Amino acid sequence: MRNHIGPNTIILSLMNGVDSREIIGEKYGIEKCIYGICSLSTINYGDGTFKVSPKEAGILIGEAHNTEPYTERLQAVVDLFTSAGIEFKVPEDMIHDMWWKFLLNVGGNCTNTVLRGSHSYFQQLAPANAARRMIMEEALSVAIASGATVSMKDVDELMDIYKVYPPENTCSMLQDFMLHKKTENDMLCGYVVKLGKKYNIPTPVNQYVYYILSALDEVNAGADVVRVDNM
């Protein structure tokens, strides 16, 4: 990627997590990076084919805070997306919306993967939702400490999100796990734990789930253990 970056390059990351922009910025210059969020329910069949619903995709782009006229680099991306016919929105408070998506992912993806369940788990099983809320409420504490404007109202709103998801679908993290790929554990529960240490906020639930998912990643990577599901 480095060989393709010039003085006028603008980098937009649509990865999960709230720190991908900073990670990329450390390598290529934070002045080249704007914020991005992408929400899309996708099924990876593992053979190079995917089931997607592009009309349901939600792409948000922007600086941390956005009012018109936009910054020169953001306007350049807005013009590009508009000319290409790519639907997008520029939120006023990008940091809030990034953390909103993060809360959704850290609660849903991590719980979904530990349970190895479809979205129907969150539509039918109260204990699954109770676990998801515990993870999100811890993440909310570190988000507020970092300066994000998310609140318990956002958590309450997120508890209803899965009601409209296709019940047979699974989250991207579980799809990665089932395909024996490394999960996004480090940038989800791992990041909550990291910020908890930074702000001196206990995060025992996220720490526990982080350890469980780390163990699953090691098993997928070939750890010399006896898997009961293969006996």
Summary of the structure (lengths in Angstrom):
residues: 231
radius of gyration: 18.4
end to end distance: 43.6
largest distance: 62.1
contacts: 661
relative contact order: 0.12
helix: 56%
strand: 10%
